[in-house]
């Protein structure tokens, strides 16, 4: 691992602040090596091995690998909580169906 961890991140985002805070708590020097406002740019930088990023494994593209917690010399990241928000108290039937589909897709994709 380089002496300074090259990080890739989206500006002002939970996926940026938590990994940076974890590196700080671990006393590991780091620098922003790449920043992008969109996930496609971040994945391209990951495939090019310009640095590391903190993301979920959900929809991980080909060519990007997960670094196992603890085995890479990097600190573990906190658990991420997901919430589904909606405007209506009594959502319409299509909205209820969409909510159900989103939950099912996440339950199938995320580790338990």
N, C-alpha and C positions, 0 to 999 in steps of 0.2 A: 504494500500500500504506500502511496506517495506520502511525503511528510506533511503536506497540506491536502485535506480531502477536497477534491473538485466536486462541487455540488451543482446540480441542475434543478431549476425550480420555476414555477409560475409566480408572478409578482403577487404580493400580499395575499397569501393563501394558507389554509391550514396545512396543506401538504408541503409548504415551505417552512412555516414557523415551527412546527413540531420537530422535524428532523434537525433543523438548525439548533433548536434549544437542546435536543438530545446530544448533539455534538459538543455544544458548549458545556453541558453538565459533565460530559465525559472528559473534558479538557483536551479535546482534539481540535487542532487548528483546521480551519476550512475556509474556502473562498467560493464565491459564485462564479462558476466557469461558463455557465450558459443560462439564459433566462428567456422564456417564451410565454406569450399570453395564451397560447393554445396547446392542447395536449399532443397534437400531431408533431409540433416542433420539439416538444420534450422527448417524445418517443424516438424521433430521428436522432437527437443528441445521445440518447441512451444506446441506440444501435451503433452509433459511431464511437461509443465508449469515451465520450467527453467528460463523464463524471457519473455520480450516483444521484438518485432521486428517491424520495419517499412517496410511494404510491401503493394502492391496493393491488392485489394480483388479478382483480376483476378486469377482464378484457385485455390482458397482457398481450402485446403484439409479438409476432415471431421475431427472433433476434434479440429480445430483451430477456434477461434472466433475473430471477429473484435471488438475492444474497441471503442465505440462511442466517437467521438471528443468532448472534454470538460467535459464529464460525469465521466471520470476516474481519474481526477486530473492531467492528462498528457497534455502537450501542443499540439496544432494542428500542423499538418505537412503541408509543402507547397505543392502546386499542382505539379504534375509530368508531364513533357512534353515528349511525345513519338515521335520519328522520325524514318522513314523507309528510309534507305540509300541503294543505288544500284550503281554499278560501271558503267553501261552503260548509255549513254545519250538516246539511243534508245533501250530499253530492248526488248529481244526476246518475242514472243507471250507467251511461257510458263512462263517467268518471270513476264509479265504483269498479267497473270492469278493468279500466286502466290501472287503478290502484292495485287490484288483485294480481294483474299480470306483472306489474313491477315487483311486487313482493315475491311472487313465485320465482321470477327470474333471479332475483337476488338470493333467495334461499337456495336455489340450485347451484349458484355460482360461487358463493362465499363459503369459506371453511367454517366448520362448527367449532 
